Amino acid sequence: MYLVTGATGGLGRRIIRLLREREQAVRAFVRLTSRYGELESRGAQIFIGDLLENRDIQKACQGVQYVISAHGSNATTRGGAQALDYRANIDLIDAAKDSGVQHFVFISVLGADRGYEDAPVFKAKWAVEQYLKNSGLNYTILRPSGFSSNLIPLAEQFRQTGIYLLVGDPQSRTSIVSTDDLARIAVESATTAAATNQILAVGGPEVLDRAEIPKIFGRIFDREPLILNPPIVALDAVRTVLGLVNPSVQKSLGTLRTLLDNEFFCTPAEIANLESIFNFKLETLEAFLRRYVSV
Ligand SMILES: NC(=O)c1ccc[n+]([C@@H]2O[C@H](COP(=O)([O-])OP(=O)(O)OC[C@H]3O[C@@H](n4cnc5c(N)ncnc54)[C@H](OP(=O)(O)O)[C@@H]3O)[C@@H](O)[C@H]2O)c1
């Protein structure tokens, strides 16, 4: 039995779909308010709970062999990254240990090891990585770059307007990962010997300037992109104003700022290593988007 947290998220849904296609038993940890109908109809066992409640975590881990931690906070999460990205994962690791789990897969983030001070999610991921490494559990830590599925709604907007909003430096580099490839890597990490007790950077097969993304949209929709390119200080101004009303939102926007103001890409050697461990070719951003958007 696999336990997947964040099962209704962009990545978690794909992990559940893949496990069910492979006829694996999977328990999906969902909130009562989540949209989990699709997971249920695919044959996942639905566990309703809240990751902010340690009791629920302990119960969800019973009878489980593999845990895939794929949940994550956003600007509205009660308690922020500290509660969900840090504490809930620590509780999950402890409960997995108590339940005799064979392998724990943790979705971290590319750059978790860079010590970004203004990014609560990065700090939480780094602290969880250290805890997991020292837990005695078999583990795989995956550090993905940005997900290609985040770009689907932006592509749909682009199709209608031709406009692309690019905040920050257009020349900064990224290697956006196919969310389907990442789901496959997460699933296979649990049972692949070469992935055991490894920390793996996970990106797409090509390093792109961020300015390449609207060009890809332009090719897909056969439309010349109009790029709006505000500087990063525009986000700082929004943050300052929001901070007057809601300091916790201001804090959580630090993660977004870190993402927009730094480069997140994998080296060719890291990509070759992934392709060799998991024995498949990673998909480009353009190939992913062409499968998902209607032209
Ligand atoms: N997106 C990216 O570009 C990116 C890049 C690098 C790393 N990551 C990491 O990859 C993982 C997956 O990201 P994603 O984009 O797929 O996430 P996502 O779409 O934002 O989904 C977050 C998931 O967490 C669940 N969740 C939130 N609070 C919860 C709670 N209190 N109890 C139970 N479940 C709760 C949400 O459930 P509801 O449906 O109920 O809201 C949802 O299923 C995260 O750890 C993220 O930090 C993401």
The ligand as a Gaussian input file, in Angstrom:
#p B3LYP/6-31G(d) Opt

LIG

0 1
 N        4.502000      23.508000      -8.322000
 C        5.817000      23.620000      -8.510000
 O        6.290000      24.227000      -9.488000
 C        6.769000      22.971000      -7.524000
 C        8.156000      23.061000      -7.749000
 C        9.033000      22.416000      -6.873000
 C        8.518000      21.695000      -5.789000
 N        7.180000      21.630000      -5.592000
 C        6.659000      20.815000      -4.459000
 O        5.979000      19.705000      -5.022000
 C        4.899000      19.299000      -4.164000
 C        3.610000      19.249000      -4.970000
 O        3.344000      20.526000      -5.515000
 P        1.974000      20.818000      -6.302000
 O        2.197000      22.038000      -7.104000
 O        1.482000      19.565000      -6.914000
 O        1.049000      21.186000      -5.060000
 P       -0.428000      21.797000      -5.103000
 O       -1.041000      21.590000      -6.443000
 O       -0.353000      23.177000      -4.533000
 O       -1.206000      20.866000      -4.064000
 C       -1.036000      20.963000      -2.700000
 C       -1.703000      19.744000      -2.079000
 O       -1.546000      19.785000      -0.646000
 C       -2.823000      19.541000      -0.080000
 N       -2.965000      20.146000       1.234000
 C       -2.774000      21.444000       1.553000
 N       -3.032000      21.622000       2.875000
 C       -3.395000      20.405000       3.369000
 C       -3.790000      19.949000       4.657000
 N       -3.821000      20.767000       5.713000
 N       -4.115000      18.637000       4.809000
 C       -4.077000      17.795000       3.749000
 N       -3.704000      18.162000       2.516000
 C       -3.373000      19.468000       2.326000
 C       -3.798000      20.179000      -1.062000
 O       -5.093000      19.696000      -0.815000
 P       -6.436000      20.528000      -1.218000
 O       -6.837000      19.999000      -2.559000
 O       -7.387000      20.187000      -0.144000
 O       -6.070000      21.986000      -1.233000
 C       -3.207000      19.676000      -2.379000
 O       -3.549000      18.339000      -2.605000
 C        4.887000      20.309000      -3.017000
 O        5.612000      19.764000      -1.948000
 C        5.641000      21.511000      -3.580000
 O        6.291000      22.260000      -2.564000
 C        6.290000      22.244000      -6.435000

